[in-house]
Amino acid sequence: MEQRAWPVRHGTTVVQILVVAGAYYGAARLGLLQELVRGQVTPLWPPTGIALTALLLFGTRVWPGIALGAFLVNVSLGPSPLVVLVIVAGNTAAPVLSYQLLRRTGFRVRMDRLHDAVALVCLGALTGMLMSATVGSGVLVLSGALRAADFWPTWAVWWTGDAMGVLVITPVLLVLSAARWPPRERIRPYRWAEAALLGGCTFAVTELAVSSSMNLLFLVSPCLIWAAFRFERAGAAPCALLVSTIAIVAAAERWGPFAHHDLFTNMVTLQAFNGITALTALLLAALVTERRTTHREIQRVVTELSHAVSRLESDTSAGPWPPPRRKEPGDGDT
């Protein structure tokens, strides 16, 4: 698995842990604005995306920062200290499990391969986050904070929120971690104008889709395709984040296609839509990146071969090319 060459001095590690804890806590307070169950279970939980990104960039040595951030958030929400500690353990173990699963598949933080996009969606989000949802919902039921009948609705919202945090936050953070401001001579105003137009169209189309009583969520697909083909990961990841955020707000407020349904149905619909959105954006972006990388590699090889042939043709001392075949004993005359 590709790793970043970050310093590993003791002081640097402590700073990284504190930064991760602070980012986790701040993102959690933002995510709680859309709480749906017990004031603490939300359809989008950004800290999971931050936690997994920190593990991918810094390694497992920052897991105490994840645990500290989760503790600071849950200590004021949990019904008892023991329940808080169990929830914190689940919140910490889930991104670590996702990281280990991605590591075993050879995941690269550049996300420039189809393999990386599929692994992030299927293993990093949908599989790894099962742990936090199951542990958290189960301990709330066992402690009496939730009724047994509320386990599955709570579990659905918890899993949806944690998985969405990975699907929509992690790709954006990974893109930002590798972003570099282009030199002045490479800045093209029309590209910035196209990016602004893409963002405006994506916002408008998604708002239209979630405001209608009819199910028009499929209308966002052309915007995702546009983002992936024209801007690759740098466009696909932010557009998926924008679409998913608007859809999550609509589901929380029961707008449009999310109206007149119970919580569990809305969460299943939201999970399916956001999963398809992230999968479409990330897979298309990875395919386009792979295709362009292969095209550049073919051009490089062709250029090198052309130069080699030119050198051979200009070197008269080397004789004709290709060299004539030597006659072996027994060869007949032709």
Secondary structure, 3 states (H helix, E strand, C coil): CCCCCCCCCHHHHHHHHHHHHHHHHHHHHHHHHHCCECCCECCCCHHHHHHHHHHHHHCHHHHHHHHHHHHHHHCCCCCCHHHHHHHHHHHHHHHHHHHHHHHHCCCCCCCCCHHHHHHHHHHHHHHCCHHHHHHHHHHHHHCCCCCHHHHHHHHHHHHHHHHHHHHHHHHHHHHHHHCCCCCHHHCCHHHHHHHHHHHHHHHHHHHHHHHCCCCCHHHHHHHHHHHHHHHHHHHHHHHHHHHHHHHHHHHHHCCHHHCCCCHHHHHHHHHHHHHHHHHHHHHHHHHHHHHHHHHHHHHHHHHHHHHHHHHHHHCHHHCCCCCCCCCCCCCCCC
